[in-house]
């Protein structure tokens, strides 16, 4: 079996060596462990640094497309490079690379198709209270929409087996983390989670310039994703609220009208009519969204079949470049072996035996 560890990167020449140094070259249950860097239009020496540190494969996007696009390009390349399991981690060394054997263990044991690393957000010191609150709310919404029990839905430290990776289709331009979990739940993919460790914060997030931006963008993403996958619940729920408000105003007007004082309360009738029209529009949007949801499901199945056909035909990954030569790998692995391999041997076996 082959394990490919992918790292989406954007101008990470400074942090990438540390991240790579924590990645394992041997994981129990796999014959080969290879590293893949997706360069998301970097303007620094990210690719040169990746090759110098023994990265096997490189996908170089021609311009900066965003994290979701880089993740999707990596999954596509990993499948075409023959991966049986794909692990995604961040270039900023947020996640502890030594936990990769623990992350893939449920897949190796045949208990899960997709595993998400649980950072135990409440214990992360540098997360603000507002960020932790949004994490809880967002995770609750995603769990409800996906019928899964993932406590940390925004974690990017996750593993997919080949079948799960074939079905992943991140269409968001912002983040893939929430959307792919909902997809997995809707497609009845077996999703599990394991507790993981995180490293000390090394820099500010490049996705979010501030906590306020994080809250705004994630809140918008949560609403968008939930309305995309559960349009009837979202729009009919809003329509019901507006309809009840309209009914209350109509009753108010009728009470005054029956008492002979209706002329002075025409505003209630007008406001009720506006709310009623709004309720009808929201109800119509729910029906349209439900029809589009069916179309989205058909498109997703078509996408999966196209992927399978590409793999059968041996189509090469897009924007692919070879990484470090094999001789370079052996030199780096030998040097790391002298210092003690990270996450190898006994640690791997222990993870599988848990």
N, C-alpha and C positions, 0 to 999 in steps of 0.2 A: 504494500500500500504506500501511496505517496501523500505526504502532507506538505502543503504550500502555505507559508506564512506571508501575508501581504501587508504592506505598509503604504498607505496613501501619503504623499509628501507634497508640501508646497514651501519652498525655500527653507529646507531643514538641514543645511550642511553643518550647522553647529550642533544640533541635537541628535542627528541621525547616528553618529558613531556610538553614543551611549545606548541608544535604543537597540541597535544591532548587537552590541556586546552582551545584552541580556537574553538574546534569542537562543533557543536550543538548536543543536544540530542532530541530536538523537532524541527520539521520543518513542516510548514503548508502544508497540503495535504498528509501527511504520518502518518500512524498509528504507525510505528516502525522506529527508526533510529539506525542503528548498525554500529560499527567500525570494520574494517578489516586491519590488518597489514600483509604485505608480507615481510618476513625476507629473504633478498637475500644473504644468506650465511654469516651473521654477525658473528664476533668472539668476540664481546663484550656482554653486558647484554641487548641488544635491546628487546628480547622477555620477559625477566623478568620485564623490565620497562613497556612494553606494558601491561602486565597482571596487574601490580600494579596500573596502571592508568585507568583500566576499559575497555580495548579493548575486544570486544566480540569474535572475531575470529582471528586466526593466521594461516598463510600459511608459513611453514618453508622450504625453498629450501635448498637442501643439500650442495650446493656450490654456489659461486658467479657467477651468470649467466648474470648479466647486467640489466639495467633499463627496456629495452623492454620486456625481458623474465619475469621479476617481474610483470610488468604491465599486461601482458597477463595471468599470473597465477592468479592475483587478479581478473580480469574480469571473468575468468572461475569459480573461487571459488564463486564470488558474485552471478553469475547466479545459481549455484547449491545450494546456500544457500537461494534462493528464492527472490532475489532482483528484484524489479520492476524498480528501477533507481540506477545506480552506479555512484558515484562521485569519481574522482581521484584527490588527492592532494599530495604535496611533503612533505617529513619528515622534511625539513629544515625550515618550517614555512615561506616559501617565500610568500605564498598566505594567505590572510585574511580569516580565517575560518568562520567569521560572514557573508561573502558574499555567502555562500552555498545556503541559501534560494533564493537569487537573481539568482544564477546560475541554479537552478532546476526549477524556476518559469515558463519559457517557455515550459518545458516538462510537468509540471503539468497542464498548461492551454491547452495542446494539440497542441501547435504551432510549436514544434520542437521535433526531435528524439535525437539530439545531440547538446550540447551547449558548446562552448569554451569560457573561460574567457579571456577577452582582457586586458592585463596589461598596455596598452597605453605606449609602449616601449620608445617612445621619451621622456617621462617624468621621466624615471628611471635614477637617477643621477649616479649610479655606473656602468652603461653600457657605454663602450667606444664608440667612434664614429664609429670605424670599426665594432663593434658588432651590433650597431644600423643599419648600412648600410647593413650588411649581413641579419639582420632580415627583412629589407624592401625587399631586393632582393629575399630572400627565400620565404617570404610570397607571393610575386607577382608570383613566379614560381608555388607555390602550388595552389594559387587561379586559375591560368591559367590551370593547369593540372586537377584540381578537379571541376572547374566550380562553386566554392563557393565564398563567400564574407567575409572570415575570415581574419581580419586584423592582428591577432597575432597567426600565425600557430604553433609556437613552445611552446605555453603555455601548461603546463601540468595540469592546473586546468580546468577540463572539466567534463561534465555529460553525461551519456548515458541512454536512456530508454532500456527496455529489448530487444526490436527488434533490435535496433542499436548495442547493446552489443553482440548479437548473431552473428552479421556479422563482428565484428572486428577481424582481424587476423594480428597481428604485426609479421612479419618475420625478420625484421631487427635486428641485434645483437647490434645496437648502440642506436637508438631512435625510439620511436613509434609515436611521435607527428605528424610529417609530413605525414608519410605513412597512418595513420588511417584517416586523413582528406581527402586524395586523394581517399582512398577506399570508404569513405562515399559518396563523390561526384559521383564516378563512379556507385555506387549502388543506387543512387538517394535517399539517406537518407536526411531527412530535417535537415539541419545544421544551427544553429544560433549562435550568440555571444552576450555577455553582458560585459560592463565595470566592472572591478574588482579592488580592492586595493591590493597592495603588502606591505609586512613588511620590516623593515630595514634588510639589509644583515647581516647575522650572521657568515658566514664562506665562504671560497672560494669553488667554484664548484668542486665536486669530479669527474664529467664527463670530465671536461676540466681543465688541469693544468695551462693554460694560454689563453689569448684572441686569440693568433695566432693558438693554437690548436683548439679552438672553431671554428674559421673561416675555417681552413683546413677541419676539420671533417664534419662540417655542409655543406660546399660547396660540398664535395664528396658525402654526403648523398643526397643533392638536385639533383645533376647530376644523381646519381644512380637511385633514385626514379622516376625522370622525364623520364629517358631513359627506365625504366621498364614499365611505364604506357603509354608513348607516343614514342615508338621506331621508328616509321616511321618519325615523325617530327624531332627527334634527329639525326638519322643516315642518312636519306635522305637529311636533311638540310646540314649536313657535306659533303655528297656526291656531292651535288649541288655546294658547294663552291669549292671543289677540282676539279670537272669537269669543272667549268668555268675557273679556273686557268690553267688547262691543255689545254683548248681550246685557251686561250690567248697565251700560249707558242707555240702551233701548228701554230697559225696565224703568230706569230712573225717569226718562222722558214720559213714558206711559203713565207712571204714577202721578206726575205733575199734571199731565194732560187730563187724566180722569178727575183731578181736583179742580179743573178749569184754569190751570195756570201753565198750560203747555207752551204758550207763545214766548214766555220769558226763558224757556229752557231749550230752545231750538239747537243751541250749541251742543247739547248732549246727543241730539239726533245726528248732527253733522259728524261729530267725533266718532260716534258709534258706526256710522256708515264708512268712514275712512278706515277704522280698525277692521271692519268686516271685509272690506275690499283687500286690505293687507293680508288678512287671514286666508282669503281665497287664493291670493297670489302665492303665499308660502306653501299652501297645500298643493298647488300646481307644480311648484318647484320640487316638492318632495316626490311627486309622481314622475316628473322628468328625470330627477336624479336617480330614482330607482331603475328606470329604463336604461339610463347611461351606465349604471352599475352592472347591469347584465351585459352590456356591450363591452365594458372593461374586462369582465371575466372571460369573455370570448377572446378578446385581444391578448390577454395574459396566456391563455392556453395556446394560442397561435404562436406567441413569442417563445414559449417553451418548446414547441415542436420544431420551430426554426433552429433553435439552439441545438437540439438533438441531431437534426440533419447536418448542421455545420460540423459537429463533432464526428459524425460518421464519415463525412467527406474529408476530414482532416484539415479544415480551414485554419489558417494561422491567426494568432491574436493580432488585433489592430494595434498599430503604433509600437510594435514589439522591437526590442533591442536585446541582444545577449548581454548578460552580466559579466562578472569576473570569470576568467578562464579557470578550468579545473585545477591547474597547478596552483593558482592563487588560493583556491578554496582549501587545498591540502595544507598549504603553509599557514593559513590563518587558523584552521582547525587544530593543527599541531601546536601552534602557540597557545591557543585557548586551552587545549588539553593539558599543557604543562602547568597552567594556572588553575586547572580544575574546571571541567565542563559544566556549564550552567544547565540546571534542570535535566540532568541525564542520569542513567543508571537507576539507583535505588529510589530516587524521588519519583521517577516515571512509574516504576513498578508499584510503588506505594499508592500512587494516584489511581491506578487501574484496580487495585485490590480493595479500595474503599467501598 
